[in-house]
Amino acid sequence: MRPDFMKTQTVSILLAVLSSGNSWAQTHPGALFGARDPAVCSARKAPAKGAPTVEQAKAYFRCDTELLNGILYLVTDVKIEVAPSARPFNILTDTTGIIDPKQPVYNIRGSFTKFNCMNPAAGSGWPPPDGQWPIGKNCSRTDILNATGMCYKDSFTDWHCVMNGLGAPGPINQPAPR
């Protein structure tokens, strides 16, 4: 084959791939699940000093909890209390790998509802009777009523808030949050 022909073919294939409707990053990943998209925090620097507000803690918690990793994980009905004073980092209890041990930690507590949503076209997760997870019946729901956690800064001074708790497995075949 002539080198100029191979070059033309390679460029043509590359342009076809790039111009196709399929892209490597999904614009609205929740749409496949009949759900809203996972939360994304464009900025995590506020507040520069002191504790995050309740609204900031909720936003950081959603951004740290919601994700698409084969299964779509979403939360709703988030209620958070932020401790009024900070505590120092504790190596025995603060096990997250990205925390900056020089920064103060703020305890949080609250509740939330967690949704685990299956891809309606995939064949994994709990088995529905017909082998499909139709939109509107592709999520499980768990209410976490007594959650505890913390808000902390990482080594880039970005805020993160994590909270966990026990909840009885809720109903399956639930609609996704929109």
N, C-alpha and C positions, 0 to 999 in steps of 0.2 A: 504494500500500500504506500501511496505517496504521503510524505509527512504533512503536506498542506491539507490533504483530504482528511487525515486523522485529526488535525487541529480543528478543522471546520466541523467535523462530526462531534468532537468533544464539546466545543462551544455550543453547538445546537442542542445537544443533550442537556447541558448545564442550564441553558436558557429555558428549555422546556420544563425542567424540574422546578426552577425558581419561579416560573410564571404559572405553574399549576395551582389549583386551589388548595393543595395539601402543603402545609408548611410545618416546620419542625416545632414551632411554638404555637400553641392554640390561642386564639384571640379570646374566646369565651369558653373555657373548659367546662363550666357548669352546664352549658346548653345540652351537651350529650346526655346528661343525667336528668334533664328537666329541672334544673336547679339554678340558683344564683351562683356566681363565681366565688371561689374562696377569697377571703379578704387579703388585701395587699397593703402593706404600709410603705408609702414612698419615703417617709421621713420618720426617724425614731430618736431624734435628739432631744426633744422636749420632755420634761423640763431639764434645763441645764443643771439646776440645783434643786434639792429637795425631792419630795415624793411626787410620783405622777398623780394626776387627778383621777377620779373614778372613770371619767370618759376616756382619758388616755390609757389607763390600765385595761379597760374593756377592748379598746382598739388594738393594743399590743397583744393581748390575750388571743383575740380572734386571728390576728396575723400569724401568731406562733402556733395556733392549733389547727386552723383550717388549711387543708392542702389536698392536692390530687396526687395520689401515688397508687394508681390502679383502681383504688377505691377513693371516692370523694368524701372527705371528712369536713363537716360543717357544724357550727354551733349556733344556737339561738337562745333567747331569754337569759342572756348573761347578766348576772348581778354580782357586783364585786364591792367589797369594802377594802380600803387601803389603810394599813396601820399608820397612825399619825407620826410615829417616829421610826427611824431606821435602826437596824441592828448590824453588827459586823458580819462579814462572811464567815461561815462555819464549814470547814472542810468535811466534817462528818455528816452534815445534812444537806449541804448545797452541792449536789452531785453533777449538775449540768456542766458540760465541758467547755462552755464558752463564757462563763461568768468571769468578770474581772474581780479577783479577790481583794483588790484595794478599794473597791467602790462599796458604798453602803447597800444593804438589801432591805426591801420593804416587804413585810409579810402581807399577804392578801387572803381573803376568804370569800366564799360566795356560793353560787349555784349556776348551773347552765344545763341546757339540753343538747346532747351530742347526737348527730346523725352520721351514720355510715351508709353511703349510697353506692350501690353496685351499678356498673355500666349495663344498661339494658341489653346491649348486644353481646356482652361477655358471658362466659359460662363458668363463673367462679362465685364463691360466696355461698350463702345459704341456698339450699335447693328449693326453688318454688315448684309447685306441682307440675307445671308444664315445661320447665326448663328455661323459662324466660323471665326477665324482670322488667315488666312494662313500666314506662314512665308513669309516675304516680303511685307505684307500688314497689319501688326499687331501693328503699332505704329502711334501715332499722333505727329506732329511736331509744335513747337512754337518758333518763333524767338524773343528773348528778346534783343532789340536794345539799350536801355538806362538803364542799370542796375547799381545799386549802392549797396555798402555794406562795409564790413570791414574785416580785418585780425586781429586776436587777439590770445593771449595765454590763455589756461585754467590753472587750479590750479596745473596741472602736468607739466607745461611749454611746452605743445604741441601746435603747431600752428593750427589754423582753419581759413578758409576764407569762408565767406558767401556773396552772392550777389543776389538781387532780382530786378525785374522790371516788367513792364507791356508789354505784347505782344499780338497781335491779334491771336486768335486761328488759327493755320495753318491747313494744309491739314491732313486728316486722311488717313488710308490705306497706310502708308509709310513704306518703309523698315527700319529695325533697323540699327544703326551705327555698323560697323564692325571694 
